[in-house]
Amino acid sequence: MDSPRLSVREILAMKTTMFKQRLTPLPFILLVLAIAAILVLSGCTERQRKSLKHFKSDIIGLKRRVTLYDCSGRVIKSWEGRFKIEVQGAYISFIDDHGKDIKVSGTVVVEEL
């Protein structure tokens, strides 16, 4: 005996019908609303805000002021601009607004403006 052959269209129609039978509209809507409520009520966590800040820093840089101090607390030099700062061992590195690669070691304060 030959088994009946189904066309691809008939198989897809059967699968669609089975899917619709399993997932009625009301539970699906409730699931979507529950997920949306959780996302809205949870807000951004500190980790998410920090990740977003790092992403922004990597893409366009952040407006910052870098100040280098001597051992007595006097300002040696200060840089201000939009740049990404990389910590490399005992010094920090950044490219200023004039395209210069600046490497600074010592007492440094980085402020976000």
KABEL-V61555 format. One record per helix or strand. SS is the DSSP state (H for helix, E for strand). FROM is the first residue (numbers start at 1). TO is the last residue. If there is no record, write none. Layout:
ss:SS from:FROM to:TO
ss:SS from:FROM to:TO
This chain:
ss:H from:8 to:22
ss:H from:25 to:42
ss:H from:46 to:59
ss:E from:62 to:69
ss:E from:75 to:83
ss:E from:86 to:88
ss:E from:91 to:95
ss:E from:101 to:105
ss:E from:107 to:112
